Amino acid sequence: MTAPKNRAAFLELEPTGMNPDELWRLTGFARCGDCAYLMYTEFLATLPDHRCTQRQARRRANP
C-alpha cells in the first residue's frame, strides 16, 4: 500500500492522536511546533522556511 501524500490525509489523521513522526511518514506533512503552520517537507529534521518568527511577532503585536 502506498501512503497518501496530501494535506487532506494529514487533517483526517491528525485527530486520531497519531504520533507526529507517523503522520509525517504517511502524509509528508508536518506541523510547526511553534506556530502550528502545516507544511509539506521531505525531511522531518528541518522544516522549510515559513516565516515562523514573523508570524509570532505579528500575533503578539495584534492581540
N, C-alpha and C positions, 0 to 999 in steps of 0.2 A: 504494500500500500504506500503510495506517495503522499507525503504530507501537504496539505494546502498551504500556500504561501500568500495569504491575503489578510487584510485588516478585519474583514467580517469574521473570519475564523477566530482571530485573536479576541475580538469583542464578545464572541459567543462563548469561548472557553474561559475567559478571564474570571467570571463569577463562580466557576466551579471550584476555586481555591487551588488550582494547579500552580505548582512552583514556577516562578518567572523564567527559570532556565528551560523547563519543559515547554512552556508557552513559546519561547523564542525558537526552540528546536522545531516545533510543529509549524509555526506560522512565519518565522523570520522577522517578527515584530517584537519590540521591547518598549517598555515604558520607562521614562527617566524617573529615577527615584527622587529627584529634587523638585521638578516642575510638573511631573505626570504627563509630559508630552509623549505621544505614541509615534514611534518611527520605525522604519524598516532598516535593518542593519545586517550585514553579512557576518560581522564579528561581534560577539557579545562583550568582549573585553573592553572595547571602547565604542561609545555611541557617536554617531556623526554630529557635526556642529549643528545645533538647533537653537542658538541664542538663549540658552537657559538663564544665564545671569541677567541678560537684558529683560527677559520675561519676568523674572522675580523682582527686579528693580521697579518695573512698571507696576506690578501688582502692589508693591509696598507704597509707591507714590500715589496710587489711586485706590484707596480702601473702599 
